[in-house]
Structures are given as structure tokens and as C-alpha cells.
Amino acid sequence: MFTTNELKALVSLLDDPDPEVRLLIEAKIREAGQAIVPFLEDEWRNTLHAESQQYIEDLIHSIQFTALLQAFREWQANGCELITGLWLIARYQYPDLTLAALQNSIQQLYLEAWTYFKPNLHPVDQVREFNHIFFNKLRFAPNTSNFTAVNNSMFNQVLESRRGNPISLCVAYMLIAQKLGLPVYGVNMPNLFILTYQVDNASLFYINAFNYGRIYSREDIENYLQQLQIPIRPSYYEPCENIDIIRRMLRNLIVAYDRLSEPHKVQEVKQLLATISPDEAL
């Protein structure tokens, strides 16, 4: 562990003219990890040279990215809690975002929904009631104008803008609905992410949050798969694991950065994906 004075001293030596000394100092700074980031940010603010600022920015990002890779490994080892996985993805673009902030956002949305919700209804009527709350009262909607936007995979932005792609909108719908007691779970289908209303391990029907909560039967799902000429698998009808949701959101993020022609970010998100999905390693 480094003391505050040691961290400050390390940062102050970054402008040493000797390249070898500078490399040694940088190695020590990386060893210090995220604890040194605030001191690097102070140095960035006090530096007038654009080149030096860029160097510090790159160093901060590198430190934060290394920490994020480790956080994903620990997340998988510790049970893959969904909200934590969503937070980790968002931290790639918003490194100062806290887990508590994301949890509080969900809690506030739940409390607002709770004031309107009538629990003692038939399952289909429950979902119709929640659809009205989610789309009309909370004003969530599909992001049809920018389907592949980066912020569709940043859950803090999804909750703030109330816009998302199929999977992020379904996840917001699911998290709030579950807090209200609805047995709604994600289904990882090909080309589309939907939800299932499941009781006693049996799916009663399916919900497409990207289509304003439209309800589908199992036969509708079968017809969809047949139209795509995709072999039917049991997993296309059953709730998926949290890790499947996070993997899919990371793949969406890769596509988003690729469309923006940001190959460095594409490679970094692929590294994040590889930490929890070794078969997709670079």
C-alpha cells in the first residue's frame, strides 16, 4: 500500500526528462492502481500541455480498464448478480458511476411504479397494468431512432433517458416488475431478447418490451423461429442466466463501437467479454 504522500510524489515525477526513469515511475503508478487516479486527475488539471494531458488521460484509462477486467472476473466468481454486471458495463464509459447510484435509480423507479400498481390481478392483466405504468407513467420507450447507440448498453443512461434497445429495455422492465412481485425473467432468443412470465417453472406467456409489452404465446415464438429458419432449442423458451444477459449486452456494445469506427474500444470490450466468456477470447 502507498501512503498519500507517496502517491503524490509518484505523480510529480511523471515529467522526469529521463525516459527510463519515467517508465519506472509509470510502472509504480500502475502498481498503485485506482488509488492514484485522483492524484493523476489533479495533475491533469494543473498541466497546460496538451500532450502531457493526453498522456495522463491514457494512463488513467489504462489503470481503470485493468481494474475493470479484474472486477468482471470477480463478478463471475461471486455469482453474477445482474445489477452489478450492468454497473460494470456502464463503468467502461462512466468510470465514476457507483453501484449505489444505479441501485437507487431502480429503487426510485420501483417506488413510482408501486404507487400505481394493482397486484391482485390475473397474470395477463398484471402485465397489461404494468405495461401502462412502464410505458405511460414512467415513459420508457424503445430507442428506434438509434438502435445501435452505445448508451443503449449503458444502463445508467437507459434509466436516465428511458430509452433502450430490446435487451436493455427488457432488463429495465424486468428489474422493476420483479420488485413489484411479477415473476418475469429474460429469455435469450436469437436476434431478439424477450421476457417470460413464469409460474412454478412453467412459462404462461412471453412479453416483448421493445414492442411496448406485447404478449406472445409459445406458438408465436415457434412461428418466429420457423420464419428465421432457426432450429428450436429449449433455451429459447426458458429464462436465461444473468451472465447470458451481460454477455449479450457486451456483444451489442462491440457492434456499437464498431459502427462508430472505434477499433480500440472494440478490442477493449472484447477483452471484457473474454474474461467471462473464454470461448470468445481474442
Secondary structure, 3 states (H helix, E strand, C coil): CCCHHHHHHHHHCCCCCCHHHHHHHHHHHHHHHHHHHHHHHHHHHHCCCHHHHHHHHHHHHHHHHHHHHHHHHHHHHCCCCHHHHHHHHHHHHCCCCCHHHHHHHHHHHHHHHHCCCCCCCCHHHHHHHHHHHHHHHCCCEECCCCCCCHHHCCHHHHHHHCEECHHHHHHHHHHHHHHCCCCEEEEEECCEEEEEEEECCEEEEEEEHHHCCEEECHHHHHHHHHHCCCCCCHHHCCCCCHHHHHHHHHHHHHHHHHHCCCHHHHHHHHHHHHHHCHHHCC
